[in-house]
Amino acid sequence: MKKILSITAVIVLLFSGSALFAQKVFKVEYESQADIKVYIVNYESQADLNVYMVKYESQASKDGLWYDVAYESQAEFKLYFVQYESQADLKIFFVDYESQAGWKNNSKQHILKFKNQ
């Protein structure tokens, strides 16, 4: 009986853990509300991170796969999109396919500190 409970507990932790570390983002209106200032570049070669917006929270399982939440309180990171590249903490490029998402500049990984990788 104890073995079954232990296995069940591990399974529950695995599934709940992925939800806890989802890359959930929320766009804020003011710079002072943001965790990260982001600039969208025109070319992939200029980006620190390639981003793909997923449709479901469960898909946001690695760096660059972002899920846009409806409420600020649900977000792991609050983003403010700046007008000029020089104002940004992170430069992103939106890609067309999930497989293209990920870091282009590994030196910027500390900015997001995603725990699930």
QUIWOMO-V915467 format. One line per field, one symbol per residue. burial: I if it has 24 or more other ideal C-beta (glycine too) atoms within 12 Angstrom, else O. A space follows every 50 residues. Layout:
# QUIWOMO-V915467
burial = ???
This chain:
# QUIWOMO-V915467
burial = OOOOOOOOOOOOOOOOOIOOIIIIIIIIOOOOOIIIIIIIIOOIOOIIII IIIIOOIOOIIIIIIIIIIOOOOOIIIIIIIIOOOOOIIIIIIIIOOOOO IIIIIOOOOOIIOIOOO
